[in-house]
Amino acid sequence: MDNNPNTSNMHSVGKKNKKPMKRKRRSPYSFLPLRWSRGSFLKWLRRTHAWLGLWGAALGILFGITGILLNHRSKLQINAAHTEQTEHELTLPQQKPENIEEFALWLKTELNIDKEWSRIRSQKPREISWDGKSVTQPARWSVSFSNPKGGYSADYWVGNTYTTVRHFNRNIFAFLNRLHKASGLGVGWILLADTIAGSLIILSLSGILLWTRLHGPRLLAASLGIGSICMAIYFVWRAF
């Protein structure tokens, strides 16, 4: 047993001089560096996430519902969208249109349509085989007038005395599907839908950066993201 008072004093001094180890500070956000996890950048990121979420909330719900309907068109069908189609013939005037533009203008007058055509197509005459003989198929003109709620489509074989006109009338779900695909709509709606798509991209990226450790470990978050990508690749690969 060491009864030397000098030795005991040295041990007590050593304990007093020993400094506690500093723990390394960690960011509370799993995918955000520590220097970005506070201050102006974090405030900007949170505000951007919140305001873009408000901007795209209503139309995001619309695109979500119509996306489900469009995904279930052929497999696991959801028969919500319906389009009623009727067909009739229109007799052309004695002085027939000389080109497809004149034909489209005549249709606008006959059908009382106040908007421009959405699609116009002209097929040139061509040689086809009919009953073992080579015959010349006349030119074909196709004109469509479309909006999300309905529309008209007309086909005319040049030289005939009539044209076949089809009228489309869509229910509310078919109407919403057309909004999703921007069919029969102008440039304004297309650009608006682009802003919603851009908002969803930014919301996804900012949501990843704002994932905190309180939500779960980083490994779990990465596993969820990689898992969804792997499932998408697998189902696409099976389709080939």
Secondary structure by P-SEA (a helix, b strand, c coil): ccccaaaaaaaaaaaaaccccccbbbbccccccccccccaaaaaaaaaaaaaaaaaaaaaaaaaaaaaaaaaccccccccbbbbbbbbbbbbcccccccaaaaaaaaaaaacccccccbbbbbcbbbbbcccbbbbbcbbbbbbbbccccbbbbbbcccccbbbbbbbbbcaaaaaaaaaacccccaaaaaaaaaaaaaaaaaaaaaaaacccccccaaaaaaaaaaaaaaaaaaaaaac
